[in-house]
């Protein structure tokens, strides 16, 4: 009766710990999904612009080079984020759900956390390159108002940078916790998610209790 009660408690504790860890997993998956969606739109828009941009011999070649280079970098950065983010989402969710090892969920979350800064930075670079292409396109197609339009693009980008930096400094740099549920034991920290209910040998447990006493 007592041993059964212990096993039930262990199973309940492990389930609760895994549910907390799963919330962290879902949080990262949602963020990556939103990023991949936005970058897929940027990639399609930039590639469409490269294909349909008509080269006018009256315009300066430097502006065309600026525009095409910016659009090309937009496509490259966006495609990298879309492919890498999609593969990361698929395999992280697969490992968390179907992994044989007891720590498969923790490994999946760790990989998602490890790559979030790189992917979001590259995604933001794709947006910056798109704004740069818009500025170049203003000089190609808009004649006398090119400076005004390019200035509007530049002002929008600067305002976006300042807003993002302000948000990051206000709440993005705060210390965050993870979904790991760890307890302090005489032998160090123990993660409840790695608990194996009913897997212990009573004789080994008895010897351990004697050593503690």
N, C-alpha and C positions, 0 to 999 in steps of 0.2 A: 504494500500500500504506500509506504513512504517513498520507495524508489520510483513507483509510478507517478506519484505527485511531483517528484523532482524532475522526471522526464517531461511531464506536462508543462511545468514551469519553464524548463529549458527551451522547449519547443516554442512556447509563447514568447519568451524573450528574444529568441532568434528571429521569429516572424516579425516582431515589432522593430527590431534593429534593421532587418532587410527592407521593411516598408519605408523607414526613414531614408535609407540609402537609395531606394528606388525613387523617392521624390527628388533627390539631388540628380540622379540620372535623367529623369524626365525634364528637369530644369535646363540642363545642358542640351538635351536633344531639341527642345523647343527653340532655344537660342540659335543653334546651328541650322535648324530648319528655316527660320526666318532669314538668316544670313544667306543661305544657299538660294532661297527664293529671290531675294533682292539682287544677288549677283547674276543669277540666270537672266533676269530682265535686263540688267546692264550689258551683259554679253550680247544678247540678241539685238539690243538697240545699237550698240557700237558697231557690231558687224554689219548690220543693215546700213548704217551710215557710211561705212567704208565702201560697200558695194555700189551705193547709189550717189555718192558724192561726185558731181560733175566737175571736171578740171577745166577751168577757164584760163586761157592763155594770157588774159589781161591781168590776172592777179599774180602776186608775187609767189615764186616757188617756195620761199621760206615759210610762208603762211600755210601752204599745202603740206609741206614737210612736217610742220608743227602739228597740224590737224591730224594727218594720217598717223604720225608717231603716237600722239596721245590716244587716238582711237585704238591703235594696235595694242598699246599697253593696257588699255581698259579691257579689251578682250582677253588678253593673256592673264591678267590678274583675276578677272571674273571667272574664267574657265578653271583656273587653279583652285579657287575657292569652291566652285560648284562640284568639281570632281572629287577633290580631297574631302570636302565636308560631307558629301553624299556617301562616300566609301566609309568614312569615319562613323557616320550615323548608323549605316547598315551593320557594320561589323561590331560596333560597340553594343548595339541593341541585341545582336545575335549572341555575343559572348555573355552579356548579362542574363539573357533568358535561357540559353541552351548550354552554357559552359559546364563542364564536368567538375572542375575544381571548385572548392568551397569559396574561394576568394575571387571568382570570375566577375561578380558584380563590382567589387572594389577595383579590379584591374580595368574594367570598362570605364568607370567613372574617372579613374586616374588618367587614362589616355584622353578623355574628353577635356579634362581640366588642363592638361599639359599643352594642348594645341589651340586653346581658345584665343590667346593673345595674338599668335601668329596669323591665324585665319581672319580675325577681325581687323587686324592691321592691314593685311593685303586687300581685304574687301573695301576698307576706307581708301586705300591707294587707288583702287579702281574708280571710285567716285571722284577722287581728285583729278585723275586723268581725264575723266569725262568732262569735268568743268573746264579743264585746260583745252580740250578739243572744242568746246563751245566758244571759248574766247578766240581761238584761231579761226573758227568758222565765221565769227562776226567780222573779222578783218577781210575775209574772202568774199562775203556776200552782201555786206551791209553798208559799204561805202562810207559816207560822211558820219553816220551814227555808229560806226564800228567802235570807236573809243568809248562811247557811252555804254554800249551793250557789253563790251569786254569788261568795263569797269563794274557794271552791275553783276556780271559773273564772278569777278574777283571779290567784290564786296560780299556777295552771298556766301562764297567759300570761306572768307575770313570770319564772317558772322557765325557760320556753322562750326568752324574750328574753335572759336571762342566759347560757343555754347557747349560743345562737347567737352572741352577742357574744363569749363566751370562745373559741369555735371560730374565729371570724373573726379575732380578735386574735392567736390562736396560730399559725394557718396560712393564713388567708385574706388577710392583708396582705403576705405575702412576695412578692418580685419574681418574676415569671414570665417565661419565654421564650415566643417564638412559634415557629410552624413554619417561618418563613422561614429558608432556608439561604443566607447571604450570605458572600461572600468579599471580602477587601480587595484592591483593585487600584490601580494608579497613578492611576486616574481616580475613585476612590471605591469604594463598596460595590457589589457585583454579586450579584444573586439568581440562584442556579442554576436556579430554577424558570422563569425567563424566558429561559433559554438556548434558542437555535434551532439544533439540530445541522445542519451542512452548509449553513447559509444564507449563510455568508460568502463573499465574493468573494476568491479567492486573490490577485489583484492588490492589492486593498485591504489584505489582511493583510500582504502583502510591504511595502507602503509604511509600514504601521504599525510593522513590525519594524525598518525602516530608521530611522524617526524615533526609536524607542526606543534603538537602538544609537548 
